[in-house]
Amino acid sequence: MAKQRTILREVAVRGRAVHTGQAVTLRLRPAEEGCGIRFHRVDLPGKPELRPCPESVGELVRCTTLVAGSVRVQTVEHLLAALNGLGIDNVHVDIDGEEPPILDGSAREFANLLLQAEIVEQGSERDPLILRQPVHVEEGSRSLLALPYAGLKITCTSADDRGSHAQHLSLEISPESFLGHIAPARTFTFYEDIEPLLRLGRLQGGSLDAAIVIKGDQILSKEPLRFPDEFVRHKILDILGDIALLGKPLQAHIIAIRPGHALNARLVRAIHRSGSERCDPIPTASERSESLLDVRQIANLLPHRYPFLLLDRVLAVDGDRLVAIKNVTIDEPFFQGHFPGRPVLPGVLQLEAMAQAAGVLMLRRAEGEGKLAFLLSCDRVKFRRVVEPGDQMRIEIRLLRSHGGRVAVAEGTCRVDGQVVSSAELMFTLVADRVD
Protein backbone atom coordinates (compact mmCIF):
# COMPACT_ATOMS: atom_id res chain seq x y z
CA MET A 1 0.00 0.00 0.00
CA ALA A 2 1.13 3.55 -0.78
CA LYS A 3 2.03 5.85 2.08
CA GLN A 4 0.60 9.30 2.81
CA ARG A 5 2.77 12.18 1.66
CA THR A 6 3.52 15.74 2.73
CA ILE A 7 6.32 18.25 2.07
CA LEU A 8 9.62 18.43 3.93
CA ARG A 9 10.00 22.19 4.26
CA GLU A 10 8.02 25.42 4.09
CA VAL A 11 7.90 27.32 0.76
CA ALA A 12 6.11 30.46 -0.42
CA VAL A 13 5.19 32.36 -3.58
CA ARG A 14 3.74 35.82 -4.17
CA GLY A 15 1.73 37.00 -7.15
CA ARG A 16 -1.47 38.64 -8.34
CA ALA A 17 -4.90 37.01 -8.06
CA VAL A 18 -6.75 36.74 -11.36
CA HIS A 19 -10.24 37.73 -10.19
CA THR A 20 -9.64 40.19 -7.32
CA GLY A 21 -6.43 41.65 -8.77
CA GLN A 22 -4.85 41.68 -5.30
CA ALA A 23 -1.21 40.86 -4.60
CA VAL A 24 -1.26 37.69 -2.49
CA THR A 25 1.33 35.59 -0.66
CA LEU A 26 0.72 31.84 -0.50
CA ARG A 27 2.75 29.71 1.89
CA LEU A 28 2.83 25.87 1.99
CA ARG A 29 3.80 24.09 5.22
CA PRO A 30 4.27 20.42 6.15
CA ALA A 31 1.29 18.77 7.86
CA GLU A 32 0.87 15.73 10.07
CA GLU A 33 -0.52 12.39 8.91
CA GLY A 34 -4.28 12.40 8.39
CA CYS A 35 -4.46 16.19 8.40
CA GLY A 36 -5.48 16.53 4.76
CA ILE A 37 -5.31 19.88 2.98
CA ARG A 38 -6.05 22.90 5.18
CA PHE A 39 -6.38 26.50 3.98
CA HIS A 40 -5.71 29.24 6.56
CA ARG A 41 -6.79 32.85 5.92
CA VAL A 42 -3.86 34.41 7.79
CA ASP A 43 -5.09 37.92 6.90
CA LEU A 44 -8.21 37.49 9.06
CA PRO A 45 -8.54 37.50 12.88
CA GLY A 46 -8.04 34.03 14.29
CA LYS A 47 -6.64 32.76 10.96
CA PRO A 48 -9.84 30.85 10.12
CA GLU A 49 -9.44 27.47 8.47
CA LEU A 50 -11.16 25.91 5.46
CA ARG A 51 -10.91 22.28 4.37
CA PRO A 52 -11.68 21.22 0.79
CA CYS A 53 -14.63 18.83 0.87
CA PRO A 54 -18.03 18.61 -0.87
CA GLU A 55 -19.80 20.54 1.91
CA SER A 56 -17.40 23.49 1.68
CA VAL A 57 -18.00 24.25 -2.01
CA GLY A 58 -19.43 27.72 -2.60
CA GLU A 59 -19.50 29.87 -5.72
CA LEU A 60 -18.61 28.12 -8.99
CA VAL A 61 -18.53 30.93 -11.55
CA ARG A 62 -15.36 30.30 -13.60
CA CYS A 63 -13.55 28.94 -10.54
CA THR A 64 -13.97 26.75 -7.47
CA THR A 65 -14.60 28.50 -4.16
CA LEU A 66 -14.36 27.13 -0.62
CA VAL A 67 -16.68 28.64 1.99
CA ALA A 68 -16.89 28.30 5.79
CA GLY A 69 -19.46 30.75 7.08
CA SER A 70 -18.39 34.23 5.98
CA VAL A 71 -14.84 33.08 5.17
CA ARG A 72 -13.97 32.09 1.62
CA VAL A 73 -11.05 31.20 -0.65
CA GLN A 74 -11.72 31.17 -4.38
CA THR A 75 -9.86 29.88 -7.45
CA VAL A 76 -8.30 27.00 -5.55
CA GLU A 77 -8.47 24.48 -8.42
CA HIS A 78 -4.94 24.93 -9.84
CA LEU A 79 -3.25 24.48 -6.46
CA LEU A 80 -5.51 21.51 -5.63
CA ALA A 81 -4.68 19.99 -9.02
CA ALA A 82 -0.95 20.22 -8.26
CA LEU A 83 -1.43 18.60 -4.85
CA ASN A 84 -3.65 15.88 -6.30
CA GLY A 85 -1.51 15.28 -9.37
CA LEU A 86 1.66 14.90 -7.27
CA GLY A 87 -0.05 12.66 -4.72
CA ILE A 88 0.31 14.99 -1.72
CA ASP A 89 -2.17 14.18 1.05
CA ASN A 90 -1.31 16.53 3.91
CA VAL A 91 -0.34 20.21 3.74
CA HIS A 92 -1.14 23.54 5.38
CA VAL A 93 -1.85 26.40 2.96
CA ASP A 94 -1.47 29.90 4.43
CA ILE A 95 -2.90 32.69 2.29
CA ASP A 96 -3.19 36.42 3.06
CA GLY A 97 -6.14 37.06 0.73
CA GLU A 98 -9.22 35.34 -0.61
CA GLU A 99 -7.58 33.93 -3.75
CA PRO A 100 -4.22 32.27 -4.56
CA PRO A 101 -1.99 34.01 -7.13
CA ILE A 102 -2.78 32.98 -10.70
CA LEU A 103 0.95 32.86 -11.65
CA ASP A 104 1.11 31.71 -15.30
CA GLY A 105 -2.47 30.40 -15.36
CA SER A 106 -1.46 26.75 -15.08
CA ALA A 107 -0.45 24.43 -12.22
CA ARG A 108 3.20 24.26 -13.29
CA GLU A 109 4.54 26.86 -10.86
CA PHE A 110 2.59 25.32 -7.96
CA ALA A 111 4.01 21.91 -8.89
CA ASN A 112 7.55 23.33 -9.05
CA LEU A 113 7.03 24.94 -5.66
CA LEU A 114 6.00 21.59 -4.19
CA LEU A 115 9.00 19.87 -5.75
CA GLN A 116 11.20 22.59 -4.24
CA ALA A 117 9.65 21.81 -0.85
CA GLU A 118 10.55 18.12 -1.41
CA ILE A 119 7.76 15.58 -1.22
CA VAL A 120 8.24 12.99 1.55
CA GLU A 121 6.41 9.83 2.61
CA GLN A 122 4.81 9.53 6.04
CA GLY A 123 4.18 6.49 8.21
CA SER A 124 0.46 5.97 7.64
CA GLU A 125 -1.02 4.34 4.56
CA ARG A 126 -3.15 6.25 2.07
CA ASP A 127 -6.88 5.54 2.18
CA PRO A 128 -8.08 5.77 -1.44
CA LEU A 129 -11.71 6.21 -2.41
CA ILE A 130 -12.39 3.17 -4.58
CA LEU A 131 -15.42 3.62 -6.84
CA ARG A 132 -17.70 0.58 -6.66
CA GLN A 133 -20.33 1.57 -9.22
CA PRO A 134 -20.69 4.03 -12.12
CA VAL A 135 -21.62 7.62 -11.24
CA HIS A 136 -23.03 9.95 -13.90
CA VAL A 137 -24.05 13.62 -14.03
CA GLU A 138 -25.06 15.70 -17.04
CA GLU A 139 -26.32 19.14 -18.07
CA GLY A 140 -27.51 19.46 -21.65
CA SER A 141 -24.57 18.62 -23.91
CA ARG A 142 -22.17 18.37 -20.96
CA SER A 143 -21.62 15.15 -19.02
CA LEU A 144 -19.28 13.40 -16.61
CA LEU A 145 -19.16 9.65 -16.05
CA ALA A 146 -16.99 8.00 -13.38
CA LEU A 147 -16.38 4.27 -13.77
CA PRO A 148 -14.69 1.81 -11.40
CA TYR A 149 -11.00 1.59 -12.28
CA ALA A 150 -7.76 0.42 -10.67
CA GLY A 151 -6.01 3.78 -10.70
CA LEU A 152 -6.98 7.21 -12.01
CA LYS A 153 -7.62 7.86 -15.69
CA ILE A 154 -9.31 10.85 -17.29
CA THR A 155 -10.73 10.86 -20.82
CA CYS A 156 -11.90 14.32 -21.81
CA THR A 157 -13.46 16.03 -24.81
CA SER A 158 -13.43 19.83 -24.78
CA ALA A 159 -15.32 22.24 -27.07
CA ASP A 160 -17.11 25.58 -26.86
CA ASP A 161 -20.87 26.14 -27.24
CA ARG A 162 -20.52 26.31 -31.01
CA GLY A 163 -18.59 23.04 -31.16
CA SER A 164 -15.38 24.75 -32.30
CA HIS A 165 -11.88 24.17 -30.90
CA ALA A 166 -12.87 20.56 -30.14
CA GLN A 167 -10.04 18.58 -28.53
CA HIS A 168 -9.78 15.10 -27.01
CA LEU A 169 -7.28 13.42 -24.71
CA SER A 170 -7.19 10.25 -22.60
CA LEU A 171 -4.48 9.96 -19.95
CA GLU A 172 -3.47 7.78 -17.02
CA ILE A 173 -2.77 10.16 -14.14
CA SER A 174 0.50 9.75 -12.23
CA PRO A 175 2.93 12.32 -10.83
CA GLU A 176 5.05 11.88 -13.96
CA SER A 177 2.20 12.27 -16.46
CA PHE A 178 0.81 15.21 -14.48
CA LEU A 179 4.12 17.07 -14.51
CA GLY A 180 4.78 16.44 -18.19
CA HIS A 181 1.35 16.59 -19.77
CA ILE A 182 -1.14 18.44 -17.53
CA ALA A 183 0.53 20.87 -15.11
CA PRO A 184 1.83 23.26 -17.83
CA ALA A 185 -1.61 23.67 -19.53
CA ARG A 186 -2.84 27.23 -19.02
CA THR A 187 -6.34 28.49 -18.37
CA PHE A 188 -8.23 29.94 -21.32
CA THR A 189 -11.29 32.03 -22.03
CA PHE A 190 -13.25 33.19 -25.04
CA TYR A 191 -12.97 36.82 -26.05
CA GLU A 192 -16.74 37.39 -25.93
CA ASP A 193 -16.85 36.19 -22.30
CA ILE A 194 -14.38 38.78 -21.00
CA GLU A 195 -16.71 41.77 -20.76
CA PRO A 196 -19.47 39.86 -18.88
CA LEU A 197 -16.87 38.59 -16.42
CA LEU A 198 -15.55 42.12 -15.88
CA ARG A 199 -19.11 43.25 -15.18
CA LEU A 200 -19.30 40.48 -12.58
CA GLY A 201 -16.28 42.08 -10.88
CA ARG A 202 -13.97 39.31 -12.07
CA LEU A 203 -10.71 39.15 -14.04
CA GLN A 204 -9.37 42.26 -12.25
CA GLY A 205 -5.90 40.70 -12.39
CA GLY A 206 -6.27 38.96 -15.74
CA SER A 207 -3.73 39.35 -18.53
CA LEU A 208 -2.23 37.40 -21.42
CA ASP A 209 0.61 36.51 -19.04
CA ALA A 210 -1.80 34.25 -17.15
CA ALA A 211 -4.34 33.05 -19.72
CA ILE A 212 -5.01 32.23 -23.35
CA VAL A 213 -7.77 34.18 -25.08
CA ILE A 214 -9.65 32.61 -27.99
CA LYS A 215 -11.13 35.11 -30.46
CA GLY A 216 -12.82 33.22 -33.26
CA ASP A 217 -10.10 31.16 -34.90
CA GLN A 218 -7.37 33.41 -33.46
CA ILE A 219 -5.34 32.46 -30.37
CA LEU A 220 -4.15 35.42 -28.28
CA SER A 221 -1.25 34.54 -25.96
CA LYS A 222 2.06 35.99 -24.76
CA GLU A 223 3.75 32.74 -25.77
CA PRO A 224 2.93 29.97 -28.27
CA LEU A 225 0.64 27.15 -27.19
CA ARG A 226 2.51 24.71 -24.98
CA PHE A 227 0.58 21.80 -26.51
CA PRO A 228 -1.52 21.65 -29.69
CA ASP A 229 -4.36 20.45 -27.45
CA GLU A 230 -3.64 22.71 -24.47
CA PHE A 231 -7.34 23.49 -23.89
CA VAL A 232 -8.44 19.92 -23.16
CA ARG A 233 -5.34 19.41 -21.00
CA HIS A 234 -6.38 22.36 -18.86
CA LYS A 235 -9.87 20.89 -18.56
CA ILE A 236 -8.26 17.72 -17.19
CA LEU A 237 -6.24 19.92 -14.81
CA ASP A 238 -9.47 21.48 -13.52
CA ILE A 239 -11.05 18.05 -13.04
CA LEU A 240 -8.03 16.95 -10.99
CA GLY A 241 -8.35 20.06 -8.83
CA ASP A 242 -12.09 19.66 -8.31
CA ILE A 243 -12.02 15.93 -7.44
CA ALA A 244 -9.49 16.80 -4.72
CA LEU A 245 -12.61 18.04 -2.87
CA LEU A 246 -13.33 14.39 -2.11
CA GLY A 247 -10.54 14.52 0.49
CA LYS A 248 -9.16 11.16 -0.61
CA PRO A 249 -7.27 9.96 -3.69
CA LEU A 250 -9.93 8.74 -6.13
CA GLN A 251 -9.62 5.50 -8.08
CA ALA A 252 -11.84 5.82 -11.16
CA HIS A 253 -11.92 6.35 -14.89
CA ILE A 254 -13.58 9.72 -15.50
CA ILE A 255 -15.05 10.29 -18.95
CA ALA A 256 -15.80 14.00 -19.44
CA ILE A 257 -17.59 15.79 -22.26
CA ARG A 258 -17.35 19.61 -22.08
CA PRO A 259 -16.76 19.69 -18.30
CA GLY A 260 -16.78 22.81 -16.12
CA HIS A 261 -16.42 23.59 -12.42
CA ALA A 262 -20.16 23.44 -11.66
CA LEU A 263 -20.55 20.04 -13.30
CA ASN A 264 -17.29 18.79 -11.73
CA ALA A 265 -18.69 19.75 -8.31
CA ARG A 266 -21.89 17.85 -9.05
CA LEU A 267 -19.84 14.75 -9.87
CA VAL A 268 -17.92 15.13 -6.60
CA ARG A 269 -21.18 15.34 -4.65
CA ALA A 270 -22.61 12.34 -6.52
CA ILE A 271 -19.50 10.23 -5.80
CA HIS A 272 -19.59 11.42 -2.21
CA ARG A 273 -23.22 10.30 -1.87
CA SER A 274 -22.58 6.97 -3.59
CA GLY A 275 -21.16 5.38 -0.47
CA SER A 276 -17.99 7.21 0.54
CA GLU A 277 -17.44 8.38 4.09
CA ARG A 278 -18.62 11.87 4.88
CA CYS A 279 -16.13 14.74 4.91
CA ASP A 280 -17.21 16.72 7.97
CA PRO A 281 -16.83 20.46 7.56
CA ILE A 282 -14.79 22.33 10.15
CA PRO A 283 -17.25 23.96 12.58
CA THR A 284 -17.31 27.72 12.81
CA ALA A 285 -17.32 29.62 16.10
CA SER A 286 -20.18 28.39 18.34
CA GLU A 287 -21.02 25.87 15.55
CA ARG A 288 -23.80 28.17 14.31
CA SER A 289 -25.58 27.50 11.05
CA GLU A 290 -24.01 29.49 8.21
CA SER A 291 -25.09 30.25 4.67
CA LEU A 292 -23.67 28.68 1.55
CA LEU A 293 -23.70 32.07 -0.22
CA ASP A 294 -23.83 35.42 1.57
CA VAL A 295 -25.27 38.58 0.05
CA ARG A 296 -21.92 39.64 -1.42
CA GLN A 297 -21.53 36.32 -3.20
CA ILE A 298 -25.13 36.53 -4.44
CA ALA A 299 -24.34 39.98 -5.86
CA ASN A 300 -21.40 38.43 -7.74
CA LEU A 301 -23.90 36.20 -9.55
CA LEU A 302 -26.85 38.58 -10.05
CA PRO A 303 -26.85 42.10 -11.54
CA HIS A 304 -29.49 43.31 -9.03
CA ARG A 305 -28.56 45.92 -6.43
CA TYR A 306 -30.35 47.94 -3.74
CA PRO A 307 -33.28 48.32 -3.57
CA PHE A 308 -34.01 45.37 -5.86
CA LEU A 309 -31.73 42.60 -4.60
CA LEU A 310 -34.26 40.45 -2.73
CA LEU A 311 -32.08 37.61 -1.42
CA ASP A 312 -30.10 37.81 1.81
CA ARG A 313 -28.59 34.32 1.89
CA VAL A 314 -28.52 31.07 0.00
CA LEU A 315 -28.69 28.28 2.57
CA ALA A 316 -28.35 25.21 0.34
CA VAL A 317 -27.81 24.16 -3.25
CA ASP A 318 -28.13 20.49 -4.10
CA GLY A 319 -28.35 19.54 -7.76
CA ASP A 320 -31.70 20.83 -9.03
CA ARG A 321 -32.76 22.45 -5.73
CA LEU A 322 -31.93 25.69 -3.90
CA VAL A 323 -33.03 27.22 -0.60
CA ALA A 324 -32.62 30.95 0.11
CA ILE A 325 -33.95 33.47 2.61
CA LYS A 326 -35.20 37.05 2.48
CA ASN A 327 -35.43 38.98 5.74
CA VAL A 328 -38.35 41.42 5.53
CA THR A 329 -37.63 44.63 7.46
CA ILE A 330 -39.69 47.77 8.02
CA ASP A 331 -37.09 49.99 6.33
CA GLU A 332 -37.76 48.46 2.88
CA PRO A 333 -38.44 51.43 0.56
CA PHE A 334 -41.70 50.02 -0.88
CA PHE A 335 -43.37 49.98 2.56
CA GLN A 336 -43.69 53.79 2.35
CA GLY A 337 -46.52 53.32 -0.12
CA HIS A 338 -47.59 49.65 0.27
CA PHE A 339 -49.40 50.37 2.53
CA PRO A 340 -49.13 53.29 5.00
CA GLY A 341 -50.43 52.04 8.33
CA ARG A 342 -50.43 48.37 7.23
CA PRO A 343 -47.09 47.48 5.54
CA VAL A 344 -47.38 44.38 3.34
CA LEU A 345 -44.72 42.86 1.05
CA PRO A 346 -46.04 43.17 -2.53
CA GLY A 347 -46.82 39.85 -4.16
CA VAL A 348 -44.92 40.85 -7.26
CA LEU A 349 -41.76 41.14 -5.13
CA GLN A 350 -42.32 37.65 -3.77
CA LEU A 351 -42.34 36.51 -7.40
CA GLU A 352 -39.19 38.52 -8.06
CA ALA A 353 -37.45 36.90 -5.07
CA MET A 354 -38.33 33.47 -6.44
CA ALA A 355 -37.05 34.50 -9.87
CA GLN A 356 -33.76 35.74 -8.41
CA ALA A 357 -33.32 32.51 -6.44
CA ALA A 358 -33.99 30.47 -9.59
CA GLY A 359 -31.47 32.66 -11.41
CA VAL A 360 -28.80 31.87 -8.80
CA LEU A 361 -29.52 28.15 -9.17
CA MET A 362 -29.14 28.29 -12.96
CA LEU A 363 -26.06 30.55 -12.95
CA ARG A 364 -24.25 28.12 -10.62
CA ARG A 365 -24.81 25.25 -13.03
CA ALA A 366 -22.47 24.30 -15.86
CA GLU A 367 -24.47 25.95 -18.64
CA GLY A 368 -24.92 29.16 -16.62
CA GLU A 369 -21.27 30.14 -16.26
CA GLY A 370 -20.75 33.77 -17.33
CA LYS A 371 -24.42 34.26 -18.29
CA LEU A 372 -27.48 36.17 -17.11
CA ALA A 373 -30.95 34.78 -16.36
CA PHE A 374 -33.99 36.67 -17.72
CA LEU A 375 -37.51 35.86 -16.50
CA LEU A 376 -39.81 34.98 -19.43
CA SER A 377 -43.12 34.07 -17.81
CA CYS A 378 -44.93 33.11 -14.61
CA ASP A 379 -47.60 30.44 -14.39
CA ARG A 380 -49.75 28.91 -11.64
CA VAL A 381 -49.13 31.90 -9.37
CA LYS A 382 -50.81 31.70 -5.95
CA PHE A 383 -50.72 34.03 -2.93
CA ARG A 384 -51.96 32.42 0.29
CA ARG A 385 -51.21 34.92 3.07
CA VAL A 386 -49.61 38.32 3.61
CA VAL A 387 -45.91 38.82 4.38
CA GLU A 388 -45.14 41.63 6.83
CA PRO A 389 -42.09 43.33 8.37
CA GLY A 390 -40.35 40.99 10.79
CA ASP A 391 -41.07 37.88 8.71
CA GLN A 392 -38.26 35.74 7.33
CA MET A 393 -39.27 34.38 3.94
CA ARG A 394 -37.78 30.99 3.01
CA ILE A 395 -37.57 30.60 -0.76
CA GLU A 396 -37.42 27.05 -2.15
CA ILE A 397 -36.61 26.47 -5.82
CA ARG A 398 -36.79 23.20 -7.76
CA LEU A 399 -35.67 23.00 -11.39
CA LEU A 400 -38.33 21.14 -13.37
CA ARG A 401 -36.78 21.02 -16.83
CA SER A 402 -34.11 22.63 -18.97
CA HIS A 403 -34.11 22.95 -22.76
CA GLY A 404 -30.64 22.97 -24.29
CA GLY A 405 -29.17 25.10 -21.52
CA ARG A 406 -31.03 28.17 -22.85
CA VAL A 407 -34.58 27.97 -21.48
CA ALA A 408 -35.51 26.45 -18.13
CA VAL A 409 -38.62 26.05 -15.98
CA ALA A 410 -38.48 26.09 -12.18
CA GLU A 411 -41.01 25.74 -9.39
CA GLY A 412 -40.79 28.27 -6.57
CA THR A 413 -42.35 28.31 -3.11
CA CYS A 414 -42.10 30.98 -0.40
CA ARG A 415 -42.74 30.04 3.23
CA VAL A 416 -42.94 31.97 6.49
CA ASP A 417 -42.81 29.98 9.73
CA GLY A 418 -43.25 26.79 7.71
CA GLN A 419 -46.47 27.97 6.02
CA VAL A 420 -46.67 28.53 2.26
CA VAL A 421 -47.28 32.22 1.49
CA SER A 422 -46.85 32.11 -2.30
CA SER A 423 -45.86 29.79 -5.13
CA ALA A 424 -45.34 29.93 -8.87
CA GLU A 425 -43.91 28.17 -11.90
CA LEU A 426 -41.25 30.31 -13.56
CA MET A 427 -39.78 30.16 -17.06
CA PHE A 428 -36.56 31.99 -17.83
CA THR A 429 -33.78 32.12 -20.40
CA LEU A 430 -30.01 32.35 -20.18
CA VAL A 431 -28.16 34.91 -22.30
CA ALA A 432 -24.43 35.20 -22.82
CA ASP A 433 -24.11 38.87 -21.92
CA ARG A 434 -25.20 41.34 -19.27
CA VAL A 435 -27.06 44.60 -19.59
CA ASP A 436 -26.79 47.62 -17.31
Protein Blocks (a to p, Z undefined) as FASTA:
>chain_A
ZZddddfbdcddddddfklopacddddddddehklpadddfkbghiaaddddfklpccfe
hiacddehjbccehklmmmmmmmmnopabdcdddfbfbdceklopaklmmmmmmmnopad
dfbdcdddddfbdcdddehjbccdddddeddddddddddfkopaiacddddddfklmmmm
mmmpccdddfklmmmmmmnopaklgcfklcccdehjaccdfbdcfbfklmmmmmmmmmmm
mmmmnopacddddddehiafklmmmmmmmmmmnopacddddddehiiacdfbdfklmmmm
pmcdcfkbcbfbdfbdehjaccddddddfklmklmmocghiacddfklmmmmmmmmmmmm
mmmpmklgoiacddfbdchiacfbdcdehiacddddddfbdehhlaccddddddeehiaf
bdcdddddddfbdcZZ
